[in-house]
Amino acid sequence: MSPRVLLVDDEANIRRMLGALLQAEGFETAEAANGTAALAALAAVVPDAVLLDLMMPGGGPDGLGTLEQLKRIAPDIPVVMMSGKASLTDAVRATKLGAFQFLEKPLTPEGVLTALRSALELSRTRAENRRLHEELGHSDPLIGASQALTEVRALIARIAPTEARVLITGESGTGKELVASAIHRLSARAARPFVCVNSAAIPKDLVESEMFGHERGAFTGAGERRLGRFELADGGTLFLDEVGDLGLDAQAKLLRVLETGVIERIGGETPVTVDVRVVAATNKGLAKAAHEGRFREDLLFRLDVLPIHIPPLRERPEDVAPLTQHFAARQQARLGRPVRFDDGAIPLLTGYAWPGNVRELANIVERLAILAAGDSITADDVARVLPPDGAGAPGSAESASWTDIALADALDRYERTLIARALSAARGNVADAARKLATDRANLYRRMRRLGIEPPRNAAG
């Protein structure tokens, strides 16, 4: 579906000019001649973005008044302001009220299109982050009753209201992103973006572009300006997951941004000041890596202002039961049928070593919920999934039950269904489908090849 833009300006010729420009670029448009009409149009069909004039005489709220009401009704819609007579005071007030950008008249096609595309990219990133947070349970409190988790919660409550940087450590799958999300939600930045970056997933030659953005024509394939993660997180929190996997060149650039609060897009000439709180996470020993020259010691000092360590799940077995019930409730909502565990099933789960931590438990509960034959998940169901000695992991050589052909076929069918739905929702765009599945495009192509799924005939991305 094409992005829909609401054009709000008291001059009809400007609305016509903008409408023709945007429609030629594949946008849908709607028009309003004043603030009152704009708010009425907003109630009828919610746009993806708004182009809003500052000066609109003739009754009703002016541009700033309209912006204030619009942000109160639909805070997530990006608004680009326009004016030929704006003062610096007007621009500052518009920014404080939530305007994405301020364009000076006379407008240029390139300026309008760049501002709108950047605003829409920010909006999509925020929406995707919210979806992932809900998918991962980030809208829920930290689940568990152990003393260790109670101490983590108390530490989060003390750390979150500050502006200090945080370094979260723990094994893979312990919930480091969940802790970072909780810090953001309890901070003064909660209404601003929470942007996640998996440092390990960014190709080495794309780190600078991904982090700091690029201008149009900065390199081959850079067809338009792209905002980096720091700009997308401006005013909010940037979560750098697996920061220990960044190369030394990327570490040096990150250090400079942390020191100055200024970024430069690739191919750009104007420095951009950003206001971002950085929360980093790693499953590696950064102190040892710094001693061995694989991680910059000065960067470690700037990241590790307030440390939080999350113990592995095997060290807090009392959290397994409440986590299991939490994940079961999530699967029940997805599947539309009861997902219950018999009393004998929980002790087996509690006694397992969980080398994959909470993430592994979530996956096991999902598999059990989908594949269980009866109304309740029994101890026998769990025993078929977990290695008998509790030391291995599903899928390992010790777990013979996972080589069962029927089980493997059922899992493959389920995965095919998920991929097919994602591709359909993304209209054949493999990159968009990968984002919906919380993976990257290369991994999705690998999964499709393994499952024998042909890319859509007109596949994009």
C-alpha positions in Angstrom: 0.0 0.0 0.0 1.3 3.4 -0.9 2.1 5.9 1.9 -0.7 8.4 2.5 0.2 12.0 3.1 -2.1 14.7 4.4 -1.3 18.1 2.9 -2.4 21.0 5.1 -2.0 24.5 3.6 -4.4 27.4 3.2 -3.1 28.1 -0.4 -4.8 25.8 -2.9 -2.0 26.1 -5.5 0.6 24.8 -3.0 -1.7 21.9 -2.1 -2.0 21.1 -5.9 1.7 21.4 -6.5 2.6 19.1 -3.6 -0.2 16.7 -4.5 1.1 16.3 -8.1 4.7 15.9 -6.9 3.8 13.2 -4.4 1.4 11.3 -6.6 4.1 11.1 -9.3 6.4 9.5 -6.7 3.8 6.9 -5.7 2.2 8.5 -2.7 -1.5 8.8 -2.0 -2.6 12.3 -0.8 -5.4 14.0 1.0 -5.9 17.8 1.4 -7.0 20.2 4.1 -7.2 24.0 3.9 -6.9 24.7 7.6 -6.3 23.1 11.0 -9.9 22.3 11.7 -10.2 20.5 8.3 -6.9 18.7 9.0 -8.1 17.3 12.4 -11.4 16.2 10.8 -9.5 14.5 8.0 -7.3 12.8 10.6 -10.4 11.3 12.2 -11.7 9.9 8.9 -8.5 8.3 7.5 -5.3 8.1 9.4 -2.4 9.3 7.2 1.2 7.9 7.3 2.6 11.5 7.4 1.5 15.1 7.5 2.9 18.2 5.6 1.6 21.1 7.7 1.9 24.8 7.0 2.8 27.1 9.9 0.8 30.2 8.9 -2.9 29.5 8.2 -5.1 32.6 8.6 -8.8 32.5 8.5 -10.0 31.0 11.7 -9.3 27.7 13.5 -5.9 26.7 15.0 -2.7 27.9 13.3 0.0 25.4 12.3 1.5 25.1 15.8 -1.9 24.8 17.4 -2.8 22.1 14.8 0.5 20.3 15.5 -0.2 20.3 19.2 -3.7 18.8 18.8 -2.5 16.3 16.2 0.3 15.0 18.4 -2.2 14.6 21.2 -4.5 12.6 19.0 -2.0 10.6 17.0 1.5 11.0 18.5 3.1 8.4 16.2 2.3 10.2 12.9 5.4 12.2 11.7 4.7 15.8 10.9 6.8 18.0 8.6 6.2 21.7 9.0 6.4 24.3 6.2 6.7 28.0 6.3 8.1 31.0 4.4 8.0 33.4 7.4 9.0 31.2 10.3 11.3 32.5 13.1 13.8 30.5 15.0 11.4 30.6 18.0 8.7 29.0 15.8 11.1 26.3 14.6 12.2 25.5 18.2 8.6 25.4 19.5 7.5 23.1 16.6 10.4 20.8 17.3 9.5 20.7 21.0 5.9 19.9 20.1 7.1 16.9 18.0 7.6 18.1 14.5 10.0 15.9 12.6 11.5 18.6 10.4 10.9 22.3 9.4 11.0 23.1 5.6 11.4 26.7 4.4 9.3 28.0 1.5 9.8 28.1 -1.4 9.8 24.4 -1.3 12.0 22.2 -3.5 10.9 18.8 -4.7 14.0 17.1 -3.4 13.7 18.8 0.0 10.0 17.7 0.3 10.7 14.1 -0.8 13.8 13.7 1.4 12.0 15.0 4.5 8.9 12.8 3.9 10.9 9.6 3.2 13.1 10.2 6.3 9.9 10.8 8.4 8.3 7.6 7.1 11.4 5.6 7.7 11.5 6.8 11.3 7.8 5.9 11.7 8.4 2.4 10.2 11.3 1.8 12.5 9.3 2.8 15.6 6.4 0.6 14.6 8.7 -2.3 13.9 10.4 -1.8 17.3 7.0 -1.8 19.0 6.0 -4.9 17.2 9.2 -6.7 18.1 8.9 -5.6 21.7 5.4 -7.0 21.9 6.5 -10.2 20.1 9.3 -10.7 22.6 7.2 -9.8 25.6 9.0 -6.4 26.2 5.7 -4.8 27.1 5.6 -7.1 30.2 7.5 -6.8 33.4 10.5 -9.0 33.9 9.1 -12.4 34.7 10.5 -14.4 37.7 10.6 -14.6 41.5 14.3 -15.4 42.1 16.5 -13.2 44.4 18.8 -12.6 41.4 16.0 -11.2 39.3 14.6 -9.2 42.2 18.1 -7.5 42.5 18.1 -6.8 38.7 14.7 -5.2 39.0 15.9 -3.0 41.9 19.0 -2.0 39.9 16.9 -1.1 36.9 14.7 1.1 39.0 17.7 3.0 40.3 19.5 3.3 37.0 16.6 4.1 34.6 15.9 7.7 35.7 19.5 8.7 35.1 21.1 9.6 31.8 24.2 7.4 32.5 25.2 4.8 30.0 24.6 1.1 30.9 26.5 -2.1 30.0 24.4 -5.2 30.3 26.3 -8.5 30.5 25.1 -12.1 30.5 25.0 -15.2 28.4 23.1 -15.3 25.1 19.3 -15.7 25.6 19.2 -14.3 29.2 17.1 -11.3 28.2 19.6 -8.4 27.8 17.3 -6.6 25.3 14.4 -7.0 27.7 16.4 -5.3 30.5 17.4 -2.5 28.1 13.8 -2.0 27.1 12.8 -1.8 30.8 15.4 0.8 31.4 14.0 2.9 28.5 10.4 2.5 29.6 11.2 3.7 33.1 13.3 6.7 32.0 12.4 10.2 31.1 12.9 9.2 27.4 10.1 6.6 27.4 8.0 8.6 24.9 10.9 8.8 22.5 12.3 6.0 20.2 13.9 2.8 21.5 16.1 1.7 18.7 17.9 -1.7 18.7 21.1 -2.5 16.8 22.5 -6.1 16.7 26.1 -5.2 16.2 27.0 -8.8 15.2 24.5 -8.8 12.4 25.8 -5.7 10.5 28.3 -6.5 7.7 31.6 -4.9 8.4 31.5 -2.6 5.4 28.0 -1.3 6.3 28.5 -0.5 10.0 29.1 3.2 9.4 26.1 3.6 7.1 23.9 1.6 9.4 24.9 3.6 12.5 25.3 7.1 11.1 23.4 7.1 7.8 24.4 8.4 4.4 23.5 11.0 1.9 22.2 10.4 -1.6 25.0 9.3 -4.0 27.5 8.8 -1.2 28.3 5.4 -2.6 27.1 3.0 -5.3 23.5 2.0 -4.5 22.8 5.0 -2.2 19.8 6.2 -4.2 18.5 8.5 -1.4 19.4 9.9 2.0 19.1 7.3 4.8 19.1 8.1 8.5 21.3 6.0 10.7 20.3 4.4 13.9 21.7 7.3 16.0 19.5 9.8 14.3 16.5 7.5 14.5 17.0 7.2 18.2 17.4 11.0 18.7 15.8 12.0 22.0 15.5 8.3 23.0 17.6 5.2 23.7 19.9 3.3 21.4 20.5 -0.3 22.4 23.7 -1.7 21.0 23.4 -5.5 21.4 26.5 -7.6 21.1 28.7 -4.5 21.1 31.8 -6.8 21.6 31.4 -7.9 18.0 32.1 -4.5 16.6 35.4 -4.2 14.7 38.1 -1.8 15.9 37.3 0.8 13.2 33.7 0.9 14.2 34.7 1.1 17.8 36.7 4.2 17.1 33.8 5.9 15.3 31.4 4.9 18.1 33.8 6.3 20.7 33.9 9.7 18.9 30.1 9.9 18.9 30.0 9.1 22.6 32.5 11.8 23.3 31.0 14.6 21.1 27.3 13.7 20.6 27.9 14.5 16.9 27.6 12.3 13.9 28.4 12.7 10.2 26.4 10.9 7.5 28.6 9.3 4.8 28.9 11.8 2.0 27.6 14.6 4.2 29.3 17.8 5.0 27.2 19.1 7.9 27.7 17.5 11.4 24.5 16.4 13.1 24.1 16.7 16.8 22.1 13.8 18.4 20.8 13.4 21.9 20.9 9.6 22.5 21.3 7.5 25.7 23.3 4.4 24.8 22.7 1.1 26.5 25.0 -1.6 25.4 25.0 -5.4 25.9 27.5 -8.2 25.4 27.9 -11.9 26.2 31.7 -11.6 25.9 34.3 -10.6 28.5 35.1 -7.1 27.3 37.8 -6.5 30.0 39.7 -9.5 28.7 39.1 -8.4 25.1 40.5 -5.0 25.9 43.5 -6.6 27.6 44.1 -8.6 24.4 43.7 -5.6 22.1 40.4 -6.7 20.6 38.3 -4.0 22.2 39.2 -0.4 22.9 39.7 0.2 26.6 38.7 3.8 26.4 35.4 2.7 24.7 34.8 0.2 27.5 35.2 2.9 30.1 32.6 5.0 28.4 30.1 2.2 28.0 30.5 0.5 31.4 29.3 3.4 33.6 26.5 1.4 35.2 26.9 -2.4 34.9 24.0 -4.9 35.1 24.7 -8.6 35.0 21.9 -11.1 34.3 22.6 -14.6 35.7 21.9 -17.5 33.5 18.6 -19.4 33.9 20.3 -22.5 35.4 21.3 -20.3 38.4 17.8 -19.2 39.0 15.6 -22.4 38.6 12.8 -20.8 40.6 12.1 -18.6 37.5 11.4 -21.4 35.2 7.8 -22.1 36.3 6.6 -18.4 36.1 8.4 -18.0 32.7 6.8 -21.2 31.4 3.3 -19.9 32.4 4.1 -16.6 30.8 5.1 -18.1 27.5 2.2 -20.6 27.6 -0.2 -17.6 27.9 1.4 -16.0 24.9 1.0 -19.2 22.8 -2.6 -19.5 24.0 -3.4 -16.0 22.6 -1.6 -16.8 19.3 -3.1 -20.3 18.8 -6.6 -19.5 20.1 -6.8 -22.6 22.3 -5.8 -23.5 25.8 -2.1 -24.2 26.5 -1.7 -25.9 29.8 1.1 -27.8 31.6 0.4 -30.8 33.8 2.0 -30.6 37.3 4.5 -33.3 36.3 5.7 -31.3 33.3 7.0 -28.3 35.3 9.6 -30.2 37.4 11.2 -31.6 34.3 11.6 -28.1 32.8 12.9 -26.8 36.1 15.6 -29.5 36.3 16.9 -28.9 32.8 20.2 -26.9 32.5 18.9 -24.5 29.8 22.1 -23.7 27.9 20.1 -21.4 25.7 18.6 -19.6 28.7 15.2 -17.9 28.5 15.2 -17.8 24.7 15.5 -21.6 24.6 12.7 -22.0 27.1 10.4 -19.7 25.0 11.2 -21.8 21.9 10.5 -25.1 23.8 7.2 -23.8 25.1 6.2 -22.7 21.6 7.1 -26.1 20.1 5.3 -28.0 22.9 2.2 -25.8 22.5 2.0 -26.5 18.7 2.9 -30.2 18.7 1.2 -31.5 21.9 -1.4 -34.1 21.0 -3.7 -33.6 24.0 -5.4 -30.7 25.8 -2.5 -30.5 28.3 1.3 -30.7 27.9 2.4 -33.7 30.0 5.7 -34.8 31.5 6.0 -37.3 28.6 5.7 -34.5 26.1 8.4 -32.6 27.8 10.6 -35.7 28.2 10.4 -36.3 24.4 11.8 -32.8 23.9 14.5 -32.5 26.5 17.7 -34.5 26.6 17.4 -37.2 29.4 20.6 -36.0 31.2 19.6 -32.3 31.1 22.9 -31.3 29.7 22.3 -31.1 26.0 20.0 -28.9 24.0 17.1 -29.7 21.7 18.6 -30.4 18.3 21.9 -31.8 19.8 23.2 -35.3 19.3 22.0 -36.3 22.8 18.4 -35.4 22.0 17.2 -38.3 19.9 13.6 -37.1 20.0 14.4 -34.2 17.8 15.5 -36.5 15.0 12.1 -38.0 14.8 10.8 -37.5 11.2 7.3 -36.7 12.1 8.3 -34.0 14.5 10.8 -32.5 12.0 8.1 -32.5 9.3 5.7 -30.7 11.7 8.2 -28.0 12.5 9.0 -27.5 8.8 5.3 -27.2 8.0 5.0 -24.6 10.7 8.0 -22.7 9.5 6.8 -22.8 5.9 3.4 -21.3 7.1 5.2 -18.5 8.9 7.4 -17.6 6.0 4.5 -17.7 3.5 2.4 -15.4 5.7 5.3 -13.0 6.1 5.9 -12.9 2.3 2.3 -12.4 1.6 2.1 -9.5 4.1 5.2 -8.0 2.6 3.8 -8.4 -1.0 6.8 -10.5 -2.1 9.4 -8.1 -0.7 11.9 -10.5 0.9 13.7 -7.8 2.9 10.4 -6.7 4.5 9.4 -10.3 5.1 12.7 -10.9 6.9 12.0 -7.9 9.2 8.6 -9.2 10.0 10.2 -12.5 11.0 12.9 -10.7 13.1 15.7 -12.0 10.9 17.9 -10.7 8.0 17.4 -11.2 4.3 20.3 -13.6 3.8 19.1 -15.9 6.6 15.5 -15.9 5.3 16.8 -16.9 1.8 18.7 -19.8 3.5 15.6 -20.9 5.3 13.6 -20.7 2.1 16.1 -22.8 0.2 16.2 -25.4 3.0 12.4 -25.7 3.0 12.2 -25.7 -0.8 10.3 -22.4 -1.0 10.7 -20.5 -4.3 11.2 -16.8 -4.0 8.1 -14.8 -5.3 8.3 -14.3 -9.1 8.5 -10.6 -8.7 10.5 -10.7 -5.4 12.0 -7.4 -4.3 14.6 -6.7 -1.7 
